[in-house]
Amino acid sequence: MHLRPHPIVGPILLLVCAHSEVAVCLGRVS
């Protein structure tokens, strides 16, 4: 599986990473 920079996939991956980090932080706090 190659990872190629893509104008649509890039921002989506960033959103997914940010969302997962927020979920982890909320899970630790609560």
N, CA, C and O of each residue as an XYZ file, in Angstrom:
120
protein
N       0.850     -1.200      0.000
C       0.000      0.000      0.000
C       0.880      1.242      0.000
O       1.591      1.502      0.970
N       0.834      2.008     -1.083
C       1.651      3.210     -1.095
C       0.855      4.399     -0.605
O      -0.350      4.497     -0.835
N       1.547      5.309      0.080
C       0.883      6.538      0.514
C       1.320      7.668     -0.403
O       2.489      8.054     -0.406
N       0.399      8.190     -1.167
C       0.712      9.274     -2.089
C       0.010     10.542     -1.637
O      -1.153     10.467     -1.240
N       0.639     11.679     -1.676
C      -0.033     12.935     -1.328
C      -1.217     13.171     -2.254
O      -1.061     13.136     -3.475
N      -2.374     13.407     -1.704
C      -3.586     13.617     -2.500
C      -4.334     14.817     -1.930
O      -4.469     14.932     -0.712
N      -4.817     15.705     -2.779
C      -5.451     16.948     -2.301
C      -6.687     16.704     -1.452
O      -7.066     17.557     -0.650
N      -7.326     15.534     -1.621
C      -8.540     15.242     -0.847
C      -8.208     14.367      0.356
O      -8.713     14.599      1.454
N      -7.363     13.368      0.150
C      -7.047     12.429      1.230
C      -6.250     13.105      2.337
O      -6.449     12.803      3.513
N      -5.350     14.016      1.976
C      -4.507     14.700      2.970
C      -5.315     15.326      4.091
O      -5.143     14.956      5.253
N      -6.198     16.274      3.767
C      -7.008     16.936      4.802
C      -7.866     15.952      5.584
O      -8.061     16.121      6.787
N      -8.385     14.915      4.905
C      -9.221     13.926      5.605
C      -8.378     13.191      6.644
O      -8.833     12.970      7.766
N      -7.160     12.812      6.279
C      -6.291     12.122      7.236
C      -5.988     13.024      8.422
O      -5.958     12.567      9.564
N      -5.764     14.307      8.151
C      -5.497     15.249      9.244
C      -6.704     15.335     10.165
O      -6.555     15.356     11.386
N      -7.906     15.386      9.583
C      -9.125     15.459     10.399
C      -9.270     14.193     11.237
O      -9.626     14.260     12.413
N      -8.994     13.038     10.626
C      -9.108     11.766     11.353
C      -8.115     11.732     12.507
O      -8.462     11.325     13.615
N      -6.876     12.160     12.250
C      -5.857     12.163     13.303
C      -6.264     13.107     14.430
O      -6.155     12.764     15.607
N      -6.733     14.295     14.064
C      -7.139     15.273     15.073
C      -8.306     14.724     15.885
O      -8.331     14.861     17.108
N      -9.279     14.098     15.206
C     -10.457     13.566     15.897
C     -10.045     12.442     16.847
O     -10.540     12.365     17.971
N      -9.139     11.570     16.397
C      -8.717     10.458     17.248
C      -7.947     10.981     18.455
O      -8.071     10.435     19.551
N      -7.149     12.040     18.262
C      -6.407     12.610     19.398
C      -7.371     13.201     20.409
O      -7.199     13.027     21.616
N      -8.394     13.906     19.914
C      -9.389     14.503     20.807
C     -10.114     13.404     21.575
O     -10.344     13.532     22.778
N     -10.474     12.325     20.883
C     -11.177     11.217     21.530
C     -10.305     10.608     22.627
O     -10.795     10.285     23.709
N      -9.015     10.456     22.341
C      -8.099      9.890     23.338
C      -7.997     10.809     24.548
O      -8.012     10.352     25.691
N      -7.893     12.117     24.285
C      -7.793     13.086     25.386
C      -9.064     13.058     26.230
O      -8.997     13.059     27.459
N     -10.219     13.035     25.573
C     -11.487     13.000     26.309
C     -11.585     11.705     27.104
O     -12.077     11.704     28.232
N     -11.124     10.611     26.526
C     -11.168      9.326     27.222
C     -10.301      9.354     28.470
O     -10.655      8.757     29.486
N      -9.164     10.045     28.401
C      -8.276     10.112     29.565
C      -8.864     11.013     30.637
O      -8.752     10.725     31.829
N      -9.497     12.113     30.210
C     -10.033     13.081     31.172
C     -11.248     12.511     31.896
O     -11.387     12.667     33.109
N     -12.143     11.834     31.129
C     -13.395     11.369     31.736
C     -13.303      9.951     32.290
O     -14.282      9.434     32.829
